[in-house]
């Protein structure tokens, strides 16, 4: 059965004490969230242990924002899958548009990262999406298809059960442009059809696909009413407990 998820990507924001305070505020307000909606917070690496401790025994899962593509070794500044598990993570975000854009993260590297994360029983939120140039050229379907084929087609239908897809309309982030619910649903439906082509209708129906654009309490209900949008990967609104919970209450 398809899972509904609201995940908060804190990015490079908050100090450790601020992060713990935010996590506790989310936990306090989470009691009214429907049982079929999973909440996830993704703080910076420095916060993981403290936030996981604050949320221990609760319904809120902890995710990392990235994961190394090597098990261990002389890789200064990297954080391994084993480290994430030991810090209390059950998820990791991989392939975020900012990682692709600013740090040159490739699909080939993502295959290694996803495989390693899954081998350590970490669930993966895999991000896909097109930029403004690609959207204006009408290549958005082709770009997203290539990202999915290059990464997910290397895995089995069974492994797919531990992967969530997050669609990011990169062209609508910080550009002044806005993706409508119809545009979001259109590409989510396309993503589900790509999964169905490769893995079959059952796998496609079970796949959780999140919207990773500008999602906030004011537009979440319209987005989540779309049949192929199963929640959101939330950025700025995740830094305020009231906004984050307001989004989760939109189902």
N, C-alpha and C positions, 0 to 999 in steps of 0.2 A: 504494500500500500504506500502511495506517495507520501513523503514527509514534507510538512510545511516548516520553513526555517526563517528566522530573522537573526542575521548575524551582524554584529557591530565591529567594523574595522577601525580601530582607534588611530591607526597610522602612527606617525611620530608626534604624538600628543600626550600630555599629562606626565607628571613625575610619578614615582612609585606611590607615595602617599595619596596623591590625587586619584591615581588609578584604583587603588583599593577603596577609596571613598566612593568613586563612581560605581564600582562593582557592587558594593554593599547597597547603594541607592537603587540600582537595577534589581537586585535581589529582593529588596523590601517591596518594590512595586510590582514584582512579577507574579504575585499570587492570583491575579485575575486573568492571566493569560490562558487561553484555551489549552486543554491538555494535549491536543494534536499539533501544537506549535512548539518547535524546539528553539530555544534561545541560545545564542552563542556570542561570546565576547572575544575579541582578538586584540589584546594589548601588546605593547612593545615587548621585545625579548626580556628586558630588564625587570618587567613587572610580573612575568608569568607565574613564578612560585608564589608570590604574595597574593596575587589575584586568585589563583587556584585554591590557595588556603582559605581565602575569604569566602569562596563559593563552594567549598567542599561539602558534599552531601546534598547539594541543591540540584535543581533541574537545569541549571545553566551550565553549558559546556564551555570549555576554554580552548581557543585556537591560537596558534602562532600565525604570524603574517607572512612567513616564508620558511624554507627549510633547505638545508644544503643538499647537494647532489652526491656527496661522498659520505661514507659511514663515519670516518674519523681520520685524523692525521694532521699534517702541517698545512692547515688551511686557515690562516689567521683571520679572525673576524667572523667566521662561519659558525652556524649552529646546527648540530646534527639532529636527525630524527630521534635517536636514542635520548639525547638531551631534552628534547621537547616532551617526550613521554615521561621522563623522570621529573620534569617540572610540572606535570599535571595536565598536559594538553591531550585532547582526544581528536582534535582537528588541526589542519594547517591550510592556510590559503596559499595557492601556487599560481604563478602566471599572471599576477595582477598587472594591469596596464602600466602602472608606474614602474614595476620591475622590468617589464618589456621595454618601455620607452627610455627610462633613465639608466638602466643597468644592463641593457643588451641581452636580456634573457630570451633564449631561443626555444623553439618547440623541442628540439633535440635534447636540450638540457632539462626541459620540463618532463620529458619521458623518464629520464633518470631520477628526477626528484619525486615524481608520482610513484614510481616503482619502489623506491626506497621507503617512502612514507607508508605505503600500503604494507610493505613487508614488516613494518613495526606496528601495525594495527592502528595507524593514524588515518582518519578519514580526511579526504582531500576536498577543498573547495577550489575548483579549477576555473580560472577566469578567462573569458574570451571576449572579443569585441573589436570593432573597427574604429579607426580615427576619422577625423573630419574629411580629409582628402579622399579617403576610401569611400566614405558615405556619399560625398558629393559626386564621385565618379560612378556611383551605382554598383560598387563592388562589395557592399557589405555582406551579402549572402555568401559570396565566394570566399571572402576573408575568414568569416566565421567557420565555414565548412572546412577550409584548409586547416585552421587551428584545431578543430575537433578531430579531423582525420589524422593529422600529424601526431597528435598526442593520444587521444582515447582509443584509436583503432589499434593501438599496440597492446591493449588489455582485453581481458575476457569479460563476458557478460557477468560472471560472478564477481570479478574485481570491480566492475562498474557499480555494484551495489554500495561500495564504500566511497563513491565519488559524487560530488554535487557540482553542477555547472553554474557559474555566475556570469551572466551576460552584462558587459559594461559598454554602454554607448559612449565610447571615449570622446566622440565628437560633441557630445552634449555636456561634457564636464569642463566647467571653467571657460566655455566659449560664448555664453550668453544664449545658446540655442537650447531647446528643450525637446526631449523625446516624449511624444504623446503615448498614452496607454495603447493606442492602436499600433503605433510603430513598435513599441516594446513587445506586444503580443505577437506581432507578425514575425519578429526574429526568434522569439521563444518557440513559436510553432515550427519554424524552420529547423531550429536546433533539435527539437523532439523528432522531427521527421528524419533527420540525419542519423540519429540514434536508432530509430526504427529500421532504417535501411540496412544497417550493419548488424544490429543486435536483436532485432525483432520487436514486435508490438508490446510484449510484456515488459521488456527492459525499458522501452521508451515511456511507457505509461508510469513506470515506477521511478523514473529519473526526476529528481528534484532540480528545477531550474530557477535560479534566483535572478532578480533584476538588480543590477549594480549601478544604476544611474542615480539621479538626485531624487531619492525617496524620502519623504517626510510625512508627518501625520496628515497633512492636508491633501496629499495625493495617493497615499498608500491604499486606501479602500478601493479606489478606481483601478489601480494597478493589480491588486490582489484578486479583484473580481474577474480578471481575465483567466480563461481556462488553463493556459499554459504557463502562468506565472505563479510560482509556488513560494514566494516570499522575497526577501531582499537582502543584499549585502550592503549594509548601511555605512556611510562615511561620516560626514559632519554631524548628522542627527544622532549618531551613536554616542556622542560626547556629552549628551544631556539625557539623564535618565528618563525624564518625563517624555521627551520626544521619542526616544528609543522604545519605551513601553507603549506609547501612543501608536506607533507603527505596528507593533506586535498585536495590539488590540483591534487592528483594522480587518482582521479575517472574519 
